[in-house]
Structure formats: structure tokens, C-alpha cells
Amino acid sequence: MSFAELQQAAGGLAERERAAFALWLLDSLPPNSREDAGLESVAEAVKRRDELDCGKAIPLAEEEFWTSIEHERMAWK
């Protein structure tokens, strides 16, 4: 079965079934290595904090975040 066929079949599932399928897919991936949580991750966190502190990045309110997620989800359909 091709990716397009899987995508089409999964798109026909109910929302709960798609969520369960997505969870299964994520669980089927190999676990993160310890290297993922190493210095590179810390450096990224520091960079993002600095961007917030200097105003380069603007934080979203929780409501704005979830609204943007809903818009993205609607675009997937």
C-alpha cells in the first residue's frame, strides 16, 4: 500500500481513530537517543529564551496557540 493510499484510508477514519492511529505511528518510531537531550537541545532552549527576552520572538497567549492549531488542522482536511 502506498503512502497516498494510507493517507486516503486514514483520512476516512473518525477523529478518535485517526488520533489512535497517529499515536500508534509515533510509538512505532525509535525512541529518542540520549544525544537528543544533550548540549544541542540546551543550546536551542537558550536561543529561544534569548529571542523571547530581546523581543525577537513574541509569545502567543494560550488561546491564540490553540486557535492556530485548529486552523492548521482544518487545512489538513
C-alpha positions in Angstrom: 0.0 0.0 0.0 1.4 3.4 -0.9 1.7 6.4 1.3 -1.1 8.1 -0.7 -3.4 5.1 -0.2 -2.6 5.0 3.5 -3.2 8.7 3.8 -6.6 8.4 2.0 -7.6 5.5 4.1 -6.6 7.2 7.4 -8.5 10.3 6.3 -11.7 8.4 6.2 -11.4 7.3 9.9 -13.3 9.0 12.7 -11.3 11.6 14.6 -10.7 9.3 17.6 -9.5 6.5 15.2 -7.1 9.0 13.5 -5.8 10.0 16.8 -5.2 6.4 17.8 -3.5 5.7 14.5 -1.3 8.8 14.9 -0.3 7.6 18.4 0.5 4.2 17.1 2.6 5.7 14.3 4.5 7.8 16.8 5.0 4.9 19.1 6.4 2.9 16.2 9.3 5.3 15.8 12.5 4.5 17.6 12.9 6.3 21.0 14.9 9.5 21.2 18.5 8.9 21.9 20.3 10.5 24.9 22.1 12.6 22.4 18.8 14.3 21.5 18.7 15.8 25.1 22.3 16.9 25.0 24.0 20.2 24.5 22.3 20.9 21.2 18.9 20.8 22.9 20.1 23.1 25.7 21.6 25.5 23.2 18.3 25.6 21.3 16.4 26.3 24.5 18.8 29.1 25.4 18.5 30.6 21.9 14.7 30.6 22.1 14.7 32.1 25.6 17.0 34.9 24.4 14.7 35.5 21.4 11.8 36.0 23.8 13.8 38.2 26.2 15.0 40.6 23.4 11.6 40.7 21.7 12.7 39.0 18.5 10.1 36.3 19.2 6.7 37.2 20.5 4.9 34.7 22.7 1.4 33.6 22.0 -1.4 33.5 24.5 -2.8 30.0 25.1 -6.0 30.9 23.2 -4.0 32.1 20.2 -1.9 29.0 20.2 -4.9 26.6 20.2 -6.7 28.7 17.6 -3.7 28.4 15.3 -3.6 24.7 15.9 -7.3 24.4 14.9 -6.7 26.4 11.7 -3.8 24.1 10.8 -6.0 21.0 11.5 -8.7 22.4 9.2 -6.2 22.9 6.5 -5.2 19.2 6.6 -8.8 18.1 5.8 
